[in-house]
Amino acid sequence: MRTYRQVLAEAKAAHNHPTYAKMAFVMGCGVQGVGNGSTVLDDAGQSFLAMFDQYGNQSLGYSHPRIIGALRDQLASGVLNSSKIMFEEVQIRLTERLAEVTDQELPFAYLANGGGETIDNALKLARAATGRPRFISALGCFHGKTFATLGAAARPEHQASLGPLMTEFEQVPFGDLDALAAALDDSVAAVLLEPVQAEAGVVPPPPDYLREVRRLCTEAGALLVLDEMQTAFGRCGTFFAYQRYGITPDLLCVGKAFGGGMLALSAVLGTEAVWEVLRELPSTFGSSLGGNPLACRAGLETIAIASDEGFLADVRAKGERIGARLSAVADRYPEVIAEHRGVGMMHGLELKDEALTGLVLGRLIEEGVTSTYSLYNPRVLRVQPPLVISDADLERGLSVLEGVLAEADAARGSVRPTAALSPLTRAVPLARPADAVLRLLHERPRLIDPFARDTRADRTESEEDFGGRIGQDDVVWSDRVELSDDGVVLRADPCWLWQELVRTVVVRPTSDGGCTVEVDVAWDTGSGGYEEMLGGRIALFVEERLADLLASLEKELENA
């Protein structure tokens, strides 16, 4: 019988995102329930502690009471829709407040919904202000998923499937001033950068890099555009990350946490000189629901929370604690962790391979802690908890992470994920005749199936509703039993979860009258670039379960 969790996973695979449906299910994610602060419940009532803030969206945690209070006040006012004609007070007050938190250095703002939309607006402003066609971005950057922002990233996989993308972008290595200086000429409208590269694997800038970028842009007559979708509103210990580095961009893009984690809200902020285009071409921009009263009310409260100096001091203190703990754990487990990087409350642990990422993420979820990987560097485990996380929850989350990393380090000798990925093969010698083992296997073909919920099931059990397990989770799929003269083959029908899953058991007689039982487990979830990460999770489970089943095989033969 399918669990409700599986029903939703199958629906997501069928109607929304097949790969993400598999990822969430294999990793053990439940059905989301109520969230509060740094924790969220699943439908079974289990609490999960967030050590990642959903790419900056939940920087203020789940259901922040001040955001909810602000939204209730706005709902009660009855002012909920944008006329697009009259003066909209809450929208105007929000742009006024944004100017204040930049010390009037970026006095203008245009409101929209998502990050990609706002980055596009910034690029339009840059072209209009400079009259130049080209842009420079950084290798490994992430600025969104519109055609323009995918062009900025210029990922080969996107070019192959979605190309041609916008060709006016040139990528240079992040942190390489010589490369940037060589690329800057009088055709460049703007340099587009993240102050800290998030999806490249949490890569902070080298010392004085952004200050020198600012100088080079000014000298070349190009604008500096900073994408602070994941770094604004206190993440790096200052309200905006650029303030930490002692510069001011010409254009600044913010979003994600801006709507308090509940409503879509983004903005591009700019100087008076850049904003001249809106005087000349007032219809250049438009966003049907961008800057609506409800979203703007959430934005005002987000600014009020995140601009408080006590709040920012607390972020800096917790950031130092995270940095110290992660640096120490990286030194402790050099065979698992390649590098620790981070700033403020935005950190990443680069693991030795993607399979380790899958192993660690799955174990964290089993322990009631959530995290994720960097989109363009899946080896990097993100440690970026909500800024409002309590000291006690932060301590618990870091301690659980340290424990899971210790397990990963201890498992290197026996369960090395990179060596255990599909196909996984194991063998055990038995002091029993081959025909006796074969007879038992033919009666109970799932006896050594690491995915079987019930290894004692006989051939009469329904193949259409095979009861399986992945980690601690029940799952149902159609699974076929094929008997042979020397063993058994178990084969899943292709489905939403498996492109292929085959478990083969072969019994070989030995010269001493005993036999050797060989088990081969091969799988393919059809997840493309995420296959190795999922494999790390699956391989650990298969290895541990298979070891138990093989160890108990002798006892099963005695009781047969």
ABEGO torsion letter per residue (X at the ends): XBBAAAAAAAAAAAABBAAAAAAAAAAGBBBBBBBBEABBBBAAGBBBBBABAGGGAAAAEBGBAAAAAAAAAAAAAGBABBAGABBBAAAAAAAAAAAAAAGGABABBBBBABAAAAAAAAAAAAAAAAGBABBBBBBGBBAEABAAAAAAAGBAAAAAAAOBBBAABBBBBBGBAAAAAAABBAABABBBBBABBAAAGGBBBBBGAAAAAAAAAAAAGBBBBBBAAAABGGAAGBABAAAAAGBBBABBBBBGAAAGGABBBBBBBBBAAAAAAAAABAAABBBAABGBAAAAAAAAAAAAAAABAAAAAAAAAAAAAAAAAAAAAAAABAAABABBBEBEABBBBBBABAAAAAAAAAAAAAAGBBBBBBAABAABBBBBBBAABBAAAAAAAAAAAAAAAAAAAAAAAABBAAAABOBBBBBBBBABBAAAAAAAAAABAAAABAABABAABBAABBAABBBBBBEABBBBBBBBBBBBAAEBBBBBBBBAABABBBBBBBBBBBAAGBBBBBBBBBBBAGAEAAAAAAAAAAAAAAAAAAAAAAAAAAAAAAAX
